[in-house]
Amino acid sequence: MQHLLGKARQIGQWAAALPRAVRAVAGPGVRTYLAPLPEGYPAKRIRIDLSIPRLPHHASFEFSEHVADASGLPTDRVLAVSIGRFAISEDLGRSWHVTNFPESPSARIVHVKNLNSEELLVQTVDESASAKGELVDLSVVSTAGEILAHHPKMSVRWHGCRSVGLADGTLMFAEYPQNKDRQWISRVFRSRNAGRSWDVVFRQTGAEVRHFHFLQPRPGARGEWWLTSGDHPHECRIWVSKDDGDTWVDLTAWAPDRIEIGGQILRGDMFRLTDLAWESDSIVWATDDSLQQVRNGIPGARVFRSPYADKLQPREVGRGNWHFRSLVDIGSCYLLLSQGNPKGCTSRDDRAGVYLAPKVPLLDTQGLVHLFDIETYFPLRTRFTASRASRAAKDGAFFTFRGRADVFVLGHRILKWCVGFE
């Protein structure tokens, strides 16, 4: 009882310290943020409603994927995972159908990737496995729960929903070995028959890179895929393939150990990223690193924009406090979502952050606006989205993973975001 009372007091203390200038409760189970926008934006403020979808409560579900169509546009289908089961929503999270995983009721489903209307690619690990470096089983499963193909202990898991992709019949994913396993060779796997068979099309030893962070096809560019790695400065690279993975070109091979940008001296970890967006003739990314070793500047995670060329030429758009993990297209702007302090959230400054950046730079206006920070109800390390988020919003709605104590005290580890401008 004393333990529970202590937890209750702790929750009350954290709630009393929450920022009230941007927050109002819109109703049961919904948290609303209203944040003003600087002059030059087409709206005076942004409104964001956060809620946890009403999934069945006999299991704890996690967000896995918000499915996009062949052109890269978001659909109404959303996927969530749990131990021994997965859930599918066909109406943007308003209702869900739960299917038991047929191979083993104790298997923890790590990731699910949508293949088509009837099939899913599923990574599973035995619930007793404790380390992220454990080999996982890879299966193709029908939405009704039938095993269509099974590859036991084929690889380690991929990092998040940006580390696996499907385009024009080519399916690829990139491995994410745990940090301490420096002997592992990180690989990119490719299938051209919907996951029935696989081959390795790219690999890097542990001495070259620690693991891969991002692997996605570029929408509208047939055969083009982008791949990134981390974590130390010399390990942070960006590759491009224009032949569905047969060959790869390193766009960061030119970069020296120290790079000068806008009078600041940065290292190779400026290319450390877990999310990236393509524009007509440029790319935008945010660093999965707070760049503490910057010289002639202020440390902090950066947002960069660069012309799309064989040699990237980054220009700083803005900066945040902590590592950025997800970048979501909401129409005329991007929402950028960071994690919290890697050492734990013990103060207001340690929280995960939500930022806004316009797609088209606005004259005499901030390139990156800090909207608000995410409440965390216990002093825990929070990855917040853990690099799992929708690629883009559908009618203002998108989804992310959430840490156990982020935004709400209890509930599934999935957030629905509803965004509007006023």
Salt bridges, closest charged atoms under 4 A:
ASP49 OD1 - ARG47 NE 3.28
GLU62 OE2 - ARG108 NH2 3.59
GLU62 OE1 - ARG388 NH1 3.21
GLU62 OE2 - ARG413 NH1 3.76
GLU65 OE2 - LYS113 NZ 2.96
ASP76 OD1 - LYS394 NZ 2.82
GLU90 OE2 - ARG77 NH2 2.66
GLU119 OE1 - ARG196 NH1 2.94
ASP137 OD1 - LYS153 NZ 3.50
ASP168 OD1 - ARG222 NH1 3.15
GLU175 OE1 - ARG187 NE 2.89
ASP199 OD2 - ARG190 NH2 3.38
GLU224 OE2 - ARG218 NH1 3.44
ASP231 OD2 - ARG210 NH1 3.48
ASP231 OD2 - HIS211 NE2 3.17
ASP231 OD1 - HIS213 NE2 2.89
ASP231 OD1 - ARG272 NE 3.43
GLU235 OE2 - ARG182 NH2 2.43
ASP246 OD1 - ARG190 NH1 2.83
ASP269 OD2 - ARG267 NH2 3.04
ASP275 OD1 - ARG162 NE 2.93
ASP275 OD1 - ARG391 NH1 3.52
GLU279 OE2 - ARG305 NH2 3.10
ASP288 OD2 - ARG272 NE 3.41
ASP288 OD1 - ARG325 NE 3.95
ASP289 OD2 - ARG272 NH1 2.95
GLU316 OE1 - ARG302 NE 3.05
GLU316 OE2 - ARG319 NH2 2.88
ASP329 OD2 - LYS359 NZ 2.71
ASP373 OD1 - HIS370 NE2 2.76
GLU375 OE2 - ARG23 NE 3.30
GLU422 OE1 - ARG45 NE 2.56
